Amino acid sequence: MDPSVVVAFGLLLCISFLLLILSWKKGFGRGKLPPGPVPLPIIGNILQVDIKNISESFDMLAKEYGPVFTLQLGVERVVVLHGYKAVKEALIDHGDKFADRGHMPIFDISRDGLGIIVSNGERWKEIRRFSLMTLRNLGMGKRSIEERVQEEAKGLVEELRKTKGLPCDPTFILGCAPCNVICSVIFQKHFEYKNQKFLYLMKLLEENNRILSSPWIQVYNSFPSLLCYLPGSHHKAIKNFNLINEFILEEVKEHQRTLDPSNPRDFIDCFLMKMEQEKQQPQSEFTIENLVYTARDLFGAGTETTSTTLRYGLLLLLKHPEITGKIHEEIDRVIGQNRSPCMEDRNKMPYTNAVVHEIQRFIDLVPTNLPHAVTEDVQFRQYVIPKGTTIIPLLSSVLYDDAEFPNPDKFDPGHFLDESGKFKKSDYFMPFSAGKRICAGESLARMELFLFFTTILQNFTLKSPIDPKDIDTSPVFSGFGKIPPSYELSFLPF
């Protein structure tokens, strides 16, 4: 290469680097962007973040730059909120200003801001309001949905009995139950666990959950315009998303053929009826495309999150048999063996309730939360955060706050019990996020976790093929979500 070209290129690179530093420093202090490490050209601060454990990297940066700091992750400038005070101040005290969804390239592809998860503005408000109202009308948080969960819990127990007490990997079985609950809400269908159509949907959901939690997707989200042309698991995730869309669309078409407006059966029927009501409105958000993406979001939020929590929770109970024994004692005392657990039992079972909360706190399922964005220029503490800036409220820093949860790295139900053994609520308990963007299915997830855990432990003793002290509970992935290691256990019937 011509030496003059090399010199010119080097000079251009140096000038670009200096301009970037000057631009970055200009954003710090005196009412501008929060402080943070100086980014490198093109790649930003990606080298200062461990993509295998992002939350731990953010913890280290917070020690240096404080509870509110700025990073450049590839092409995206983000502000990280660390600790309960900063997260609460943003998401709850100033909820409207922090209510937009930040960029998530892997989710944004081809959906044009549709659905609940990535939509913003009036579209998000309309679809979320409709979804919450419809879910409530379909029984969310009521006795009717509780009965569905109880029936699914009974089916889960029957499937576990088929293992005949032999060691098994519980991943598939524990995924079927919450998926069937969502199917009943969206499709009014209950699938047998060996149904090929159901197995196909389960495979797509589980596979994408693993891909989205992998380090590669964290890199992809930082450099989407470059990596979209390169091979990688992001192509598989996108293909799976499209296949899930096709699965849902097939159900939508069947519902269109059989719809009875006087007797809506499920979420799809209610959405189709809303479409009919607004068919004369050209700007209506209620379209077939939005129905498909909204239903996909409900599956994504309501299936793998719950099944992963169940799977992780059983692993923790195997690791701590003394805790499992105390749950068995409480179940025997409050419920017995002659009836199914119900939500009324929860208030009478403080220890079991505390264990379920501690499982959610300890596993820290979505450590960096889904990204938010500010809806306008925001004065936040002594800084000004420009409109559209992506915000990362670090849930790990709240769930692992040692002032609220002494020895947070220890799995201890005592974190949610007072001195007299009664259940103790905590404002720091934010596994479902907080504020305007809190998970729409929080009440259903809480119900499922309590009923599934108690029903399993009412019917089985858990046994690990290895010594409990040798069980490793460290996640195999800790990106968008945490994935527990594979393991086997035996369900021994009483």
C-alpha positions as CSV (number, residue, x, y, z in Angstrom):
1,M,0.0,0.0,0.0
2,D,1.2,3.5,-0.8
3,P,2.9,5.0,2.4
4,S,1.0,8.3,1.9
5,V,-2.3,6.4,2.0
6,V,-1.2,4.7,5.2
7,V,-0.3,8.0,6.8
8,A,-3.5,9.6,5.6
9,F,-5.5,6.8,7.0
10,G,-3.7,6.9,10.4
11,L,-4.2,10.7,10.6
12,L,-7.9,10.3,9.8
13,L,-8.2,7.7,12.5
14,C,-6.4,9.8,15.1
15,I,-8.6,12.9,14.3
16,S,-11.7,10.8,14.5
17,F,-10.6,9.4,17.9
18,L,-9.9,12.9,19.2
19,L,-13.2,14.2,18.0
20,L,-15.0,11.3,19.7
21,I,-13.2,12.0,23.0
22,L,-14.0,15.7,22.8
23,S,-17.6,14.9,22.0
24,W,-17.9,12.4,24.8
25,K,-16.3,14.7,27.4
26,K,-18.6,17.5,26.3
27,G,-21.5,15.4,27.5
28,F,-20.1,15.0,31.0
29,G,-20.8,17.2,34.0
30,R,-22.5,20.6,34.3
31,G,-26.0,19.3,33.6
32,K,-25.1,17.0,30.6
33,L,-24.8,13.3,30.3
34,P,-23.7,11.3,33.3
35,P,-20.0,10.3,33.5
36,G,-18.6,7.1,32.1
37,P,-15.5,5.6,30.5
38,V,-14.2,7.1,27.3
39,P,-15.3,4.9,24.4
40,L,-13.1,3.7,21.6
41,P,-13.9,4.5,17.9
42,I,-16.6,2.3,16.4
43,I,-16.6,-0.3,19.2
44,G,-17.3,2.1,22.1
45,N,-17.0,0.6,25.5
46,I,-17.7,-3.0,24.5
47,L,-14.3,-4.2,25.6
48,Q,-15.1,-2.9,29.1
49,V,-18.2,-5.1,29.4
50,D,-18.0,-8.9,29.9
51,I,-20.7,-10.1,27.5
52,K,-20.9,-13.3,29.5
53,N,-21.9,-11.4,32.6
54,I,-23.0,-7.9,31.8
55,S,-24.5,-7.1,35.2
56,E,-21.3,-7.9,37.0
57,S,-19.4,-5.5,34.6
58,F,-22.0,-2.8,35.3
59,D,-21.5,-3.3,39.0
60,M,-17.8,-2.7,38.6
61,L,-18.4,0.4,36.5
62,A,-20.9,1.8,39.1
63,K,-18.2,1.6,41.7
64,E,-16.1,3.9,39.6
65,Y,-18.6,6.2,38.0
66,G,-21.5,6.2,40.5
67,P,-25.1,4.9,40.3
68,V,-25.9,6.8,37.0
69,F,-23.3,6.4,34.3
70,T,-23.0,6.5,30.5
71,L,-21.7,3.9,28.1
72,Q,-21.3,3.6,24.3
73,L,-22.3,0.0,23.3
74,G,-21.4,-0.1,19.6
75,V,-23.5,2.6,17.9
76,E,-25.8,3.0,20.9
77,R,-25.3,5.4,23.7
78,V,-26.9,4.2,26.9
79,V,-27.4,5.4,30.5
80,V,-27.2,2.7,33.2
81,L,-29.1,3.1,36.4
82,H,-27.6,1.2,39.3
83,G,-29.2,0.6,42.7
84,Y,-32.7,0.8,44.1
85,K,-32.8,4.6,44.5
86,A,-31.8,5.4,40.9
87,V,-34.1,2.7,39.4
88,K,-37.1,3.7,41.5
89,E,-36.5,7.4,40.8
90,A,-36.6,6.8,37.1
91,L,-39.1,4.0,36.6
92,I,-41.6,5.0,39.4
93,D,-41.1,8.6,40.4
94,H,-40.6,9.8,36.8
95,G,-42.3,6.8,35.1
96,D,-43.9,8.7,32.2
97,K,-40.6,10.2,31.1
98,F,-38.8,6.8,31.2
99,A,-41.7,4.8,29.7
100,D,-40.4,4.3,26.1
101,R,-38.8,1.1,25.0
102,G,-35.1,1.3,24.1
103,H,-33.6,-0.2,20.9
104,M,-33.4,-4.0,20.8
105,P,-32.2,-4.8,17.3
106,I,-32.9,-8.6,17.6
107,F,-36.5,-7.9,18.4
108,D,-37.0,-4.9,16.1
109,I,-36.3,-6.7,12.9
110,S,-39.3,-6.9,10.5
111,R,-41.9,-6.0,13.2
112,D,-42.0,-2.2,12.6
113,G,-42.6,-1.4,16.3
114,L,-45.6,-3.7,16.6
115,G,-46.8,-5.7,19.6
116,I,-46.3,-4.8,23.3
117,I,-42.6,-5.3,23.9
118,V,-41.0,-2.9,21.4
119,S,-43.9,-0.5,20.7
120,N,-43.9,3.1,21.9
121,G,-46.1,6.1,22.2
122,E,-49.9,5.9,21.6
123,R,-49.5,2.5,19.9
124,W,-48.0,1.0,23.0
125,K,-50.6,2.6,25.3
126,E,-53.5,1.4,23.2
127,I,-52.3,-2.2,22.8
128,R,-51.1,-2.5,26.4
129,R,-54.4,-1.0,27.7
130,F,-56.4,-3.4,25.6
131,S,-54.3,-6.4,26.5
132,L,-54.5,-5.8,30.2
133,M,-58.3,-5.3,30.1
134,T,-58.8,-8.4,27.9
135,L,-56.6,-10.5,30.1
136,R,-58.5,-9.4,33.2
137,N,-61.8,-10.1,31.4
138,L,-60.5,-13.6,30.6
139,G,-59.8,-14.2,34.2
140,M,-56.3,-12.9,34.9
141,G,-56.0,-12.6,38.6
142,K,-59.4,-14.2,39.1
143,R,-60.7,-17.6,40.2
144,S,-61.3,-18.7,36.6
145,I,-57.6,-18.4,35.6
146,E,-56.6,-20.0,38.9
147,E,-58.7,-23.0,38.0
148,R,-56.9,-23.3,34.7
149,V,-53.5,-23.2,36.4
150,Q,-54.6,-25.8,38.9
151,E,-55.8,-28.1,36.2
152,E,-52.4,-27.6,34.4
153,A,-50.6,-28.3,37.7
154,K,-52.5,-31.6,38.0
155,G,-51.5,-32.5,34.5
156,L,-47.9,-31.6,35.3
157,V,-48.0,-34.0,38.3
158,E,-49.3,-36.8,36.1
159,E,-46.5,-36.3,33.6
160,L,-43.9,-36.3,36.4
161,R,-45.4,-39.6,37.7
162,K,-44.6,-41.2,34.3
163,T,-40.9,-40.7,35.1
164,K,-41.4,-43.5,37.7
165,G,-38.9,-41.9,40.1
166,L,-36.0,-42.3,37.6
167,P,-33.5,-39.4,37.1
168,C,-34.7,-37.1,34.3
169,D,-34.0,-33.7,32.8
170,P,-37.1,-31.6,33.8
171,T,-36.6,-28.9,31.1
172,F,-39.3,-30.1,28.7
173,I,-42.0,-31.0,31.2
174,L,-41.6,-27.8,33.1
175,G,-41.9,-25.8,29.9
176,C,-45.1,-27.5,28.9
177,A,-47.2,-26.4,31.8
178,P,-46.8,-22.6,31.5
179,C,-46.9,-22.8,27.7
180,N,-50.3,-24.5,27.9
181,V,-51.6,-21.8,30.3
182,I,-50.8,-19.2,27.7
183,C,-52.3,-21.3,24.9
184,S,-55.5,-21.5,26.9
185,V,-55.6,-17.7,27.2
186,I,-54.7,-16.9,23.6
187,F,-56.1,-19.9,21.7
188,Q,-58.5,-21.5,24.2
189,K,-56.6,-24.7,23.6
190,H,-55.0,-27.3,25.8
191,F,-52.4,-29.5,24.2
192,E,-51.3,-32.9,25.2
193,Y,-47.6,-32.9,26.0
194,K,-46.9,-35.3,23.0
195,N,-49.0,-33.3,20.5
196,Q,-46.6,-32.7,17.6
197,K,-48.0,-29.1,17.0
198,F,-47.4,-28.3,20.6
199,L,-43.9,-29.8,20.6
200,Y,-43.0,-27.7,17.6
201,L,-44.1,-24.5,19.3
202,M,-42.2,-25.5,22.5
203,K,-39.0,-26.2,20.5
204,L,-39.2,-22.7,18.9
205,L,-39.7,-20.9,22.2
206,E,-37.1,-22.8,24.1
207,E,-34.5,-22.5,21.4
208,N,-34.9,-18.8,21.1
209,N,-34.8,-18.3,24.8
210,R,-31.3,-19.9,24.8
211,I,-30.1,-17.9,21.7
212,L,-31.4,-14.6,23.1
213,S,-29.5,-15.2,26.4
214,S,-26.2,-16.1,24.6
215,P,-23.2,-13.7,24.5
216,W,-23.4,-13.5,20.7
217,I,-26.8,-11.8,20.8
218,Q,-25.3,-9.1,23.1
219,V,-22.7,-8.5,20.5
220,Y,-25.3,-8.5,17.7
221,N,-27.4,-5.9,19.5
222,S,-24.4,-3.6,19.7
223,F,-23.4,-3.9,16.0
224,P,-26.6,-5.0,14.1
225,S,-25.9,-3.2,10.9
226,L,-22.6,-5.0,10.5
227,L,-23.3,-8.4,12.0
228,C,-26.6,-8.9,10.2
229,Y,-24.6,-9.8,7.1
230,L,-22.4,-12.3,8.9
231,P,-23.3,-15.9,9.9
232,G,-24.4,-16.4,13.5
233,S,-27.2,-17.6,15.8
234,H,-29.1,-14.3,15.2
235,H,-30.3,-15.7,11.9
236,K,-31.7,-18.7,13.6
237,A,-33.5,-16.6,16.2
238,I,-35.0,-14.4,13.4
239,K,-36.1,-17.5,11.5
240,N,-37.7,-18.9,14.7
241,F,-39.5,-15.6,15.3
242,N,-41.0,-15.8,11.8
243,L,-42.0,-19.5,12.3
244,I,-43.8,-18.5,15.6
245,N,-45.6,-15.8,13.7
246,E,-46.8,-18.3,11.1
247,F,-48.0,-20.6,13.9
248,I,-50.0,-17.8,15.5
249,L,-51.3,-16.6,12.1
250,E,-52.7,-20.0,11.4
251,E,-54.6,-19.9,14.7
252,V,-55.8,-16.4,13.8
253,K,-57.2,-17.5,10.5
254,E,-59.0,-20.4,12.2
255,H,-60.5,-18.0,14.7
256,Q,-61.7,-15.7,11.9
257,R,-63.6,-18.6,10.3
258,T,-65.3,-19.6,13.6
259,L,-65.7,-16.3,15.4
260,D,-68.9,-15.7,17.3
261,P,-69.0,-12.1,18.4
262,S,-71.6,-12.9,21.1
263,N,-69.3,-15.4,22.7
264,P,-65.6,-14.5,22.5
265,R,-63.5,-17.5,23.5
266,D,-60.0,-16.1,24.1
267,F,-57.6,-13.2,23.4
268,I,-57.6,-13.7,19.6
269,D,-61.4,-13.5,19.5
270,C,-61.4,-10.3,21.5
271,F,-58.7,-8.7,19.3
272,L,-60.6,-9.6,16.1
273,M,-63.8,-8.0,17.6
274,K,-61.8,-4.9,18.3
275,M,-60.5,-4.9,14.8
276,E,-64.1,-5.0,13.5
277,Q,-65.1,-2.1,15.7
278,E,-62.3,0.0,14.3
279,K,-62.3,-1.1,10.7
280,Q,-63.4,2.4,9.5
281,Q,-60.4,4.0,11.3
282,P,-57.5,4.0,8.8
283,Q,-55.0,4.7,11.6
284,S,-56.2,1.9,13.9
285,E,-53.6,-0.1,15.8
286,F,-55.8,-3.1,15.7
287,T,-54.6,-5.1,12.7
288,I,-53.8,-8.7,11.9
289,E,-50.0,-7.9,12.0
290,N,-50.3,-6.3,15.5
291,L,-52.4,-9.2,16.7
292,V,-49.7,-11.7,15.7
293,Y,-46.9,-9.7,17.3
294,T,-48.9,-9.1,20.5
295,A,-49.7,-12.7,20.8
296,R,-46.0,-13.6,20.2
297,D,-45.0,-11.2,22.9
298,L,-47.5,-12.8,25.4
299,F,-45.9,-16.2,24.6
300,G,-42.4,-14.8,25.0
301,A,-43.1,-13.1,28.3
302,G,-45.4,-15.8,29.7
303,T,-43.8,-19.1,28.8
304,E,-40.0,-19.3,29.0
305,T,-39.7,-16.9,31.9
306,T,-42.0,-19.0,34.1
307,S,-40.6,-22.3,33.0
308,T,-37.0,-21.2,33.5
309,T,-37.9,-19.9,37.0
310,L,-39.4,-23.3,37.8
311,R,-36.4,-25.2,36.5
312,Y,-33.9,-23.0,38.3
313,G,-36.1,-23.1,41.4
314,L,-36.0,-26.9,41.6
315,L,-32.3,-26.9,41.1
316,L,-31.9,-24.6,44.1
317,L,-34.3,-26.8,46.2
318,L,-32.1,-29.8,45.3
319,K,-29.1,-27.8,46.5
320,H,-30.8,-27.0,49.8
321,P,-32.8,-30.1,51.0
322,E,-33.3,-28.5,54.4
323,I,-35.3,-25.7,52.8
324,T,-37.3,-28.3,50.8
325,G,-38.1,-30.2,54.0
326,K,-39.5,-27.0,55.6
327,I,-41.8,-26.5,52.6
328,H,-43.1,-30.1,52.9
329,E,-43.9,-29.5,56.5
330,E,-45.8,-26.3,55.7
331,I,-47.7,-28.0,52.9
332,D,-48.7,-30.9,55.2
333,R,-49.9,-28.5,57.9
334,V,-51.8,-26.1,55.7
335,I,-53.0,-28.1,52.7
336,G,-52.5,-31.8,53.4
337,Q,-52.9,-34.4,50.7
338,N,-56.6,-34.4,50.0
339,R,-57.0,-31.2,47.9
340,S,-55.1,-29.1,45.4
341,P,-53.2,-26.0,46.5
342,C,-55.0,-22.7,45.9
343,M,-54.0,-19.0,46.1
344,E,-55.9,-18.6,49.4
345,D,-53.2,-20.9,50.9
346,R,-50.4,-18.4,50.1
347,N,-51.2,-16.1,53.0
348,K,-51.1,-19.1,55.4
349,M,-47.8,-20.3,54.0
350,P,-45.3,-17.6,54.7
351,Y,-42.2,-19.9,54.4
352,T,-43.2,-21.3,51.0
353,N,-44.1,-17.8,49.8
354,A,-40.7,-16.5,51.0
355,V,-39.0,-19.4,49.1
356,V,-40.8,-18.6,45.9
357,H,-39.8,-14.9,46.2
358,E,-36.2,-15.8,47.1
359,I,-35.9,-18.0,44.0
360,Q,-36.9,-15.1,41.9
361,R,-34.6,-12.7,43.7
362,F,-31.6,-15.1,43.7
363,I,-31.8,-16.3,40.0
364,D,-32.2,-12.7,38.9
365,L,-33.7,-13.9,35.6
366,V,-33.5,-10.7,33.5
367,P,-30.5,-8.9,35.1
368,T,-30.3,-5.9,32.8
369,N,-34.1,-5.6,32.4
370,L,-35.5,-4.8,28.9
371,P,-34.1,-1.4,27.9
372,H,-36.1,1.7,28.4
373,A,-35.8,5.1,26.6
374,V,-36.7,8.6,27.7
375,T,-39.7,10.1,26.0
376,E,-38.2,13.7,26.2
377,D,-35.2,15.6,27.3
378,V,-35.0,14.7,31.0
379,Q,-33.4,16.5,33.9
380,F,-32.3,13.6,36.1
381,R,-30.3,14.5,39.2
382,Q,-27.6,16.9,37.9
383,Y,-27.7,15.5,34.4
384,V,-29.7,16.1,31.2
385,I,-30.6,12.9,29.3
386,P,-31.6,13.6,25.7
387,K,-34.8,12.4,24.3
388,G,-34.6,8.8,22.9
389,T,-31.5,7.9,24.9
390,T,-31.6,4.2,25.9
391,I,-31.8,3.5,29.6
392,I,-30.7,0.3,31.3
393,P,-32.3,-0.1,34.7
394,L,-30.0,-2.8,36.3
395,L,-32.4,-5.1,38.2
396,S,-29.5,-7.1,39.5
397,S,-28.3,-4.1,41.5
398,V,-31.8,-3.9,43.2
399,L,-32.3,-7.7,43.8
400,Y,-28.8,-8.0,45.2
401,D,-28.7,-4.9,47.3
402,D,-26.9,-5.9,50.5
403,A,-28.6,-3.2,52.5
404,E,-32.0,-4.8,51.9
405,F,-30.9,-8.4,51.5
406,P,-28.0,-9.3,53.8
407,N,-25.6,-11.7,52.2
408,P,-27.4,-11.4,48.8
409,D,-25.2,-14.1,47.2
410,K,-26.6,-16.6,49.6
411,F,-29.9,-18.4,48.8
412,D,-31.9,-17.5,52.0
413,P,-35.7,-17.4,52.3
414,G,-35.1,-15.4,55.5
415,H,-34.7,-12.4,53.2
416,F,-38.5,-12.3,53.0
417,L,-39.4,-13.3,56.6
418,D,-39.5,-11.1,59.7
419,E,-38.3,-12.1,63.1
420,S,-41.6,-13.9,63.9
421,G,-41.5,-15.9,60.7
422,K,-44.2,-13.9,58.9
423,F,-43.8,-13.0,55.2
424,K,-42.1,-9.7,54.7
425,K,-42.7,-7.6,51.6
426,S,-39.9,-5.7,50.0
427,D,-40.0,-2.7,47.6
428,Y,-36.7,-4.0,46.3
429,F,-38.4,-7.1,44.8
430,M,-38.4,-6.2,41.1
431,P,-38.1,-9.4,39.1
432,F,-40.9,-8.1,36.8
433,S,-39.4,-4.6,36.5
434,A,-41.3,-1.6,37.8
435,G,-43.3,1.4,36.7
436,K,-45.2,1.9,33.5
437,R,-43.4,-1.0,31.7
438,I,-43.8,-3.6,34.5
439,C,-44.6,-7.1,33.0
440,A,-48.2,-7.3,31.9
441,G,-48.4,-10.9,33.1
442,E,-47.0,-10.4,36.6
443,S,-50.1,-11.6,38.4
444,L,-50.4,-14.7,36.3
445,A,-46.7,-15.5,36.7
446,R,-46.9,-15.1,40.5
447,M,-49.9,-17.4,40.6
448,E,-48.3,-20.0,38.4
449,L,-45.1,-20.1,40.4
450,F,-46.8,-20.6,43.7
451,L,-49.3,-23.2,42.4
452,F,-46.8,-25.2,40.4
453,F,-44.1,-25.3,43.1
454,T,-46.6,-26.2,45.9
455,T,-48.3,-28.8,43.7
456,I,-45.1,-30.5,42.8
457,L,-43.8,-30.5,46.4
458,Q,-47.2,-31.7,47.6
459,N,-46.8,-34.9,45.5
460,F,-43.1,-35.5,45.3
461,T,-39.8,-35.7,47.2
462,L,-37.0,-34.3,45.1
463,K,-33.8,-36.3,44.9
464,S,-30.5,-35.5,43.1
465,P,-28.3,-38.2,41.6
466,I,-25.3,-36.2,43.0
467,D,-24.5,-34.9,46.5
468,P,-26.3,-31.6,47.1
469,K,-23.0,-29.9,48.1
470,D,-21.7,-30.7,44.6
471,I,-24.6,-29.1,42.7
472,D,-23.5,-26.1,40.7
473,T,-26.3,-23.5,40.4
474,S,-24.2,-21.0,38.3
475,P,-26.0,-20.0,35.1
476,V,-24.6,-21.2,31.9
477,F,-25.6,-17.9,30.2
478,S,-26.1,-14.5,31.7
479,G,-27.0,-12.2,28.9
480,F,-30.5,-10.9,28.2
481,G,-31.7,-13.7,30.6
482,K,-30.0,-16.3,32.8
483,I,-30.1,-19.9,31.8
484,P,-29.6,-22.6,34.5
485,P,-27.2,-25.5,33.9
486,S,-28.7,-28.8,32.7
487,Y,-29.3,-31.2,35.5
488,E,-31.3,-34.4,36.4
489,L,-33.4,-35.2,39.4
490,S,-35.8,-37.8,40.5
491,F,-39.4,-37.1,41.4
492,L,-40.2,-39.6,44.1
493,P,-44.0,-39.9,44.8
494,F,-45.2,-39.9,48.3
